[in-house]
Amino acid sequence: MATTILYIATSLDGFIARPDGALDWLTSVPAPASGDYGYGDLLERIGTIVMGRKTYEEVIGFGVEWPYAGIDTYVVTSNDTFPIKSPDTFLMTGDLTAFMAEKKSTTDKDIWLVGGGELLTGFLNSGLIDRMIITIIPRIIGEGIRLFAGTPVESAWTLVETQRFETGVVMLTYDRVR
């Protein structure tokens, strides 16, 4: 059965994006000499990507070729006429819990929950995240979109791995306590 993984970067003060969704602060830290913070390894394990509409619009706005070609990507939105502008990308407007149960039961490859903050909180509050890989960028941005927007429910997690990089970045991997 697939594992749903939240793989995301956050600032030291807990933001995943600026108030307008911008991610420019992420490029303030160079890639480590040892690779890409595990991004390539993650993509090899992923069979499905789930992201919110605002995150999708931000990725499309980068002006680069769609980085997830060949991986089924679902954009969660309440707008069933939202225009999709990338290959292998679909709208998800229905029951998120039922959708995730079907996806997890029909694939052995993992599911990557990309963002944004509102969607992450919805997944967390519904018990749909199995593992969190949170990369902490050593930068304070002061304001923006919180890692878990709104009101996340209390939940328990077990730290299963830590990685420290020469760039000052720290990656923490947690599994949900069941």
Secondary structure as UniProt FT lines:
FT   STRAND          4..11
FT   TURN            12..13
FT   STRAND          15..17
FT   TURN            19..20
FT   HELIX           24..28
FT   TURN            33..34
FT   TURN            37..38
FT   HELIX           39..45
FT   STRAND          46..52
FT   HELIX           53..60
FT   TURN            61..62
FT   TURN            67..70
FT   STRAND          72..76
FT   TURN            80..81
FT   TURN            87..88
FT   STRAND          89..92
FT   HELIX           96..105
FT   STRAND          110..115
FT   HELIX           117..125
FT   TURN            126..127
FT   STRAND          131..137
FT   STRAND          145..146
FT   STRAND          157..164
FT   TURN            166..167
FT   STRAND          170..176
//
